[in-house]
Amino acid sequence: MTRKPTFPAEITGLRRTVPAPAKPAAGPVAKSFAPARLETARPVAAQVQATGLDFNAHRARMVQRLAGGGIGEARVLRAMGAVERHRFIDTALATQAYEDTSLPIGLAQTISKPSVVARMAELLCASLAGQPGQRLGRVLEIGTGCGYQAAILSHLATEVYSIERLKALHEKARDNLRHFRLPNVHLLLGDGMAGFAQGAPYAGIIAAAGGQSVPTAWIDQLALGGRLVAPVLRGEQQALVVIDKGLQGITQTVLEAVHFVPLKSGLA
């Protein structure tokens, strides 16, 4: 009998078969983890005591700013209010956790601004308009980073497969996400430019790194009726691009300028 994996399910190879969307995910598991909180969470708690910082109040104000700034999708606002962003950054930066700024997470990578995360999540959820009780189906995230966006997506999709090419960040995301015990999030160590064909087709694909163009593999792995949101270079500037895959083919919409780390191939 196959045992359902505890969180996080780590997928380090791409040869195992992912279950059909209609069935509970029992994806390949490299390790199982006890549900207890990580010891690494203690410095954050200690800092809260030392500074009197009320993360809940700061997070609530962040959500209010997002709503005031134009984010209108209730699902996204709830997710942004539920996920503790301060758990994904160094304790030295805890006071900036709920400001609308990107922050370093090591290896020349950053955690995106809350407004950018919310904007991309809202674009991904556009197909759910008028369906308040629904979630997206299976979603693929390119570039796990510290795991924050994967945690947000866990509230919006039935299954989240998140791939990271940097082993150290992949491991950091596992540690960060362990606290939340999200059974529908699965982390992969691999080349994001190739996507994850075993999990396709995806209702949504979202990328946290920008290249010269959207890899063909991502479009191939997108379901009919699915949507892809990614930064793409337009000249010397990145822009947010939305790709919809319909019966009539591919539709691409270019939106506002953004700034993400470069999209790279291979493992490191």
C-alpha positions as CSV (number, residue, x, y, z in Angstrom):
1,M,0.0,0.0,0.0
2,T,1.4,3.4,-0.9
3,R,1.7,5.8,2.0
4,K,0.7,9.4,1.4
5,P,3.8,11.5,1.9
6,T,4.2,13.9,4.8
7,F,5.3,17.5,4.0
8,P,7.5,18.4,2.3
9,A,7.7,15.7,-0.4
10,E,11.1,16.0,-1.9
11,I,11.4,14.9,-5.5
12,T,15.1,14.8,-6.5
13,G,14.7,12.7,-9.6
14,L,12.3,13.1,-12.5
15,R,11.6,9.5,-13.4
16,R,8.8,8.7,-11.0
17,T,5.2,8.8,-12.1
18,V,3.0,11.6,-10.7
19,P,-0.6,10.5,-9.9
20,A,-3.6,11.7,-12.0
21,P,-5.0,15.0,-10.8
22,A,-8.3,13.5,-9.6
23,K,-6.5,11.3,-7.1
24,P,-4.7,12.3,-3.9
25,A,-1.0,13.0,-4.7
26,A,1.4,10.4,-3.5
27,G,4.4,11.6,-5.5
28,P,7.8,10.1,-5.0
29,V,9.3,10.8,-1.6
30,A,13.0,11.0,-0.8
31,K,12.5,11.6,2.9
32,S,9.7,11.8,5.5
33,F,9.7,14.4,8.1
34,A,8.3,14.6,11.6
35,P,5.6,17.3,12.0
36,A,7.3,19.0,14.8
37,R,8.4,22.6,14.4
38,L,12.0,23.3,13.3
39,E,14.5,24.4,15.8
40,T,15.5,27.1,13.3
41,A,12.1,28.8,14.0
42,R,13.2,29.7,17.5
43,P,15.4,32.7,16.7
44,V,12.4,34.4,15.0
45,A,10.3,33.8,18.1
46,A,13.1,35.0,20.3
47,Q,13.3,38.2,18.2
48,V,9.6,38.8,18.6
49,Q,9.9,38.7,22.3
50,A,13.0,40.9,22.3
51,T,11.5,43.6,20.0
52,G,7.8,43.3,20.8
53,L,7.3,43.1,17.0
54,D,3.7,42.0,16.2
55,F,4.0,40.1,12.9
56,N,0.3,39.5,12.7
57,A,-0.5,43.2,12.8
58,H,2.2,44.0,10.3
59,R,0.9,41.2,8.0
60,A,-2.6,42.5,8.3
61,R,-1.4,46.0,7.3
62,M,0.5,44.5,4.3
63,V,-2.8,42.9,3.1
64,Q,-4.6,46.2,3.5
65,R,-1.9,47.9,1.4
66,L,-2.2,45.2,-1.3
67,A,-6.0,45.6,-1.5
68,G,-5.5,49.4,-1.6
69,G,-3.0,49.0,-4.4
70,G,-5.4,47.1,-6.7
71,I,-5.3,43.4,-5.6
72,G,-9.0,42.5,-5.7
73,E,-8.9,38.7,-5.7
74,A,-10.1,37.6,-2.3
75,R,-8.4,34.2,-2.5
76,V,-5.0,35.9,-3.0
77,L,-5.5,38.4,-0.2
78,R,-6.5,35.5,2.2
79,A,-3.4,33.6,1.2
80,M,-1.1,36.6,1.7
81,G,-2.7,37.1,5.1
82,A,-2.2,33.5,6.1
83,V,1.4,32.9,5.1
84,E,4.0,34.2,7.6
85,R,6.6,35.9,5.3
86,H,9.0,36.5,8.2
87,R,9.6,32.8,8.4
88,F,11.3,32.8,5.0
89,I,13.9,35.5,5.6
90,D,16.9,35.9,7.9
91,T,16.0,37.0,11.4
92,A,18.2,40.1,10.9
93,L,15.7,41.3,8.3
94,A,12.6,40.4,10.3
95,T,11.6,44.0,10.8
96,Q,11.3,44.4,6.9
97,A,9.3,41.2,6.4
98,Y,6.0,42.9,5.6
99,E,7.3,45.9,3.8
100,D,6.8,45.9,0.0
101,T,10.4,45.2,-0.8
102,S,12.5,42.3,-2.1
103,L,15.0,40.9,0.3
104,P,18.1,38.7,-0.1
105,I,17.8,35.0,0.6
106,G,21.4,34.0,-0.3
107,L,23.2,32.8,-3.4
108,A,22.5,36.1,-5.1
109,Q,18.7,35.3,-5.0
110,T,15.9,37.3,-3.5
111,I,12.4,36.9,-2.1
112,S,10.0,38.9,-4.3
113,K,8.0,41.9,-3.1
114,P,4.7,41.0,-1.6
115,S,3.0,43.2,-4.3
116,V,4.7,41.3,-7.1
117,V,3.8,37.9,-5.6
118,A,0.2,38.9,-5.1
119,R,0.0,40.4,-8.6
120,M,1.3,37.2,-10.3
121,A,-0.9,35.0,-8.2
122,E,-4.0,37.1,-9.1
123,L,-3.1,36.9,-12.8
124,L,-2.8,33.1,-12.4
125,C,-6.2,32.9,-10.7
126,A,-8.1,34.9,-13.4
127,S,-9.9,31.8,-14.7
128,L,-11.5,31.4,-11.2
129,A,-13.4,34.7,-11.4
130,G,-17.0,34.2,-10.3
131,Q,-16.2,30.8,-8.6
132,P,-15.4,31.8,-5.0
133,G,-15.2,28.3,-3.7
134,Q,-12.9,26.9,-6.4
135,R,-9.1,26.4,-6.6
136,L,-6.8,26.1,-9.5
137,G,-5.8,22.5,-10.4
138,R,-2.2,21.5,-10.5
139,V,0.3,24.3,-10.7
140,L,4.0,24.3,-11.5
141,E,6.3,26.9,-10.0
142,I,9.7,27.6,-11.7
143,G,12.2,28.8,-9.1
144,T,11.3,27.7,-5.5
145,G,13.7,30.2,-3.9
146,C,13.0,30.3,-0.2
147,G,9.6,28.7,-0.6
148,Y,7.4,31.7,0.1
149,Q,5.5,31.8,-3.2
150,A,5.0,28.0,-3.0
151,A,3.3,28.5,0.3
152,I,1.0,31.2,-1.2
153,L,0.2,28.9,-4.1
154,S,-0.7,26.1,-1.7
155,H,-3.8,28.1,-0.7
156,L,-4.8,28.7,-4.4
157,A,-4.2,25.3,-6.1
158,T,-5.0,21.7,-5.4
159,E,-1.4,20.6,-6.0
160,V,1.8,22.7,-6.3
161,Y,5.0,21.3,-7.8
162,S,7.9,23.7,-7.3
163,I,11.3,23.2,-8.9
164,E,14.6,24.8,-7.9
165,R,18.0,24.4,-9.6
166,L,20.2,25.5,-6.7
167,K,20.5,22.7,-4.2
168,A,21.2,25.0,-1.2
169,L,18.0,27.0,-1.9
170,H,16.0,23.8,-2.4
171,E,17.1,22.6,1.0
172,K,16.4,26.0,2.6
173,A,12.9,25.9,1.1
174,R,12.3,22.5,2.6
175,D,13.4,23.8,6.0
176,N,11.3,26.9,5.7
177,L,8.2,25.1,4.6
178,R,8.4,22.2,7.1
179,H,6.8,24.5,9.7
180,F,3.6,24.9,7.6
181,R,3.1,21.2,6.9
182,L,1.5,21.7,3.5
183,P,0.5,18.3,2.1
184,N,-0.2,19.7,-1.4
185,V,3.2,21.2,-2.0
186,H,6.0,19.0,-3.5
187,L,9.5,20.3,-4.0
188,L,11.8,19.2,-6.9
189,L,15.5,19.7,-7.4
190,G,16.0,20.1,-11.1
191,D,16.4,22.3,-14.2
192,G,13.4,24.5,-14.2
193,M,13.8,25.4,-17.9
194,A,12.8,21.8,-18.7
195,G,9.7,22.1,-16.5
196,F,8.4,18.8,-15.0
197,A,6.8,16.7,-17.7
198,Q,5.7,13.9,-15.4
199,G,3.2,16.2,-13.7
200,A,1.8,17.8,-16.8
201,P,-0.6,19.1,-17.9
202,Y,-0.7,22.1,-15.5
203,A,-3.6,24.4,-15.0
204,G,-1.1,27.1,-14.2
205,I,2.7,27.7,-14.5
206,I,4.4,30.6,-12.7
207,A,8.1,31.6,-13.0
208,A,10.2,33.6,-10.6
209,A,13.1,34.1,-13.1
210,G,13.2,35.8,-16.4
211,G,14.8,34.8,-19.7
212,Q,14.9,35.9,-23.3
213,S,11.8,33.9,-24.0
214,V,9.4,31.4,-22.5
215,P,10.8,27.9,-22.8
216,T,8.8,25.7,-25.3
217,A,8.7,22.9,-22.6
218,W,6.6,25.1,-20.3
219,I,4.0,25.8,-23.1
220,D,3.9,22.1,-24.0
221,Q,3.2,21.3,-20.3
222,L,0.4,23.8,-19.9
223,A,-3.1,22.4,-20.0
224,L,-5.6,23.5,-22.6
225,G,-7.3,26.4,-20.9
226,G,-4.3,26.9,-18.7
227,R,-2.4,30.1,-18.0
228,L,1.3,30.8,-17.7
229,V,2.7,33.9,-15.9
230,A,6.4,34.8,-16.2
231,P,8.9,37.6,-16.6
232,V,10.4,37.8,-20.0
233,L,13.1,40.1,-21.4
234,R,11.8,42.7,-23.8
235,G,14.9,44.5,-25.1
236,E,16.9,45.3,-22.0
237,Q,14.0,45.3,-19.6
238,Q,11.9,42.5,-18.2
239,A,8.2,42.6,-18.5
240,L,5.5,40.4,-17.0
241,V,4.0,38.2,-19.7
242,V,0.8,36.2,-19.5
243,I,0.3,33.3,-21.9
244,D,-3.1,31.6,-22.3
245,K,-3.5,28.3,-24.1
246,G,-6.8,27.9,-25.8
247,L,-8.5,26.0,-28.6
248,Q,-7.4,28.6,-31.0
249,G,-3.8,28.5,-30.0
250,I,-1.5,30.6,-27.8
251,T,-2.4,34.2,-26.7
252,Q,0.4,36.3,-25.2
253,T,-0.2,39.5,-23.3
254,V,2.7,41.8,-22.2
255,L,2.1,43.7,-19.0
256,E,4.2,46.0,-16.7
257,A,7.9,46.1,-16.3
258,V,9.4,43.8,-13.5
259,H,12.8,42.9,-12.2
260,F,13.6,39.2,-11.5
261,V,16.8,37.2,-11.3
262,P,17.9,35.7,-14.7
263,L,16.5,32.4,-15.8
264,K,19.3,29.8,-16.0
265,S,19.6,26.1,-16.9
266,G,21.4,23.3,-15.2
267,L,21.9,22.4,-11.5
268,A,24.2,24.2,-9.1
